[in-house]
Amino acid sequence: MLQFILRRVISGVILVAVVSTATFFMAHLAIGDPTVGLLGASATPAQMATLAEKIGTDQPLITQYLHWASNAVTGNFGDSWRNFQPVSTQIGLKLPVTLSVVTFAILLTALFGALLGITTGLRPGTMIDRALQWLSVILFALPGFWVALVLVITFAVQLKWFPAIGYVQPQVSLGGWFRSLVLPGVSLALGAVVMVASQLRNALVETSQQDYVRTLRSRGLSSARVTLHMVRNAAPVSLTILALMFVGLLGGAVVVERIFALPGIGDLTTSSSQNGDIPILLGITVVTVAFVVLVNLVLDLVLGWINPKARLS
């Protein structure tokens, strides 16, 4: 097991290094001279030269990369080019907002995806099974921002059950914090719930046709125990989809945070892209990829626990 974890950690570190390096060079090539975006078109050459010296862009690109990478290894992503505040501090302020929304959406996805998937997988061809298939088609066809707007109009503007915009810190009001997560979390989770439920349903239908299921039933095991064995063998597919959903929801949070005016990573990414603030973008990239690696590591450990053969692959 230790070698299994070590291999995953090493591959994760390599992935973070490759993605951050590629992002560094692509961002500099795409943005070009960042002093123009930071100072505006009316800036004088002297002002641009002074800022370039201050942020280090007057150095060769490879020198800039080596300086950034040597600091990033220790967790120091430098200072923002826009407000000269530490990148790690700004990400630390925004990250809890995004993680709160995404975690809430993942919990909804896991709970309702499992309920729908098990219900339809054990009774294929029923009315609820057909309804889930139609719902999958409809939700995949609807734009995510449109769903979010409908939720705001219905549950915030008309019914006034939840706030339309804004975020409440949990230390300020736990109830207010939960209410501020409901609409963004639901808008993120709707499509993911249907996908997880569909994958679990298909896996259960396939599992129910296996020989070992008929053997378990012939031995007189209760329906609950047989179902438990089936769910355990069908779970890896759904868990893999759920991990992929986490990555997708991190990307979808950018749009949702703009709609619900949430001060999260998505808002910080958008503003930094518009201003050419490369240190912020690089810090967000490293943190995001690190979370993706962590989620995949946890997924591998869970799959290894469910199926020991997975540790050998």
Disulfide bonds with the S-S distance in Angstrom:
none
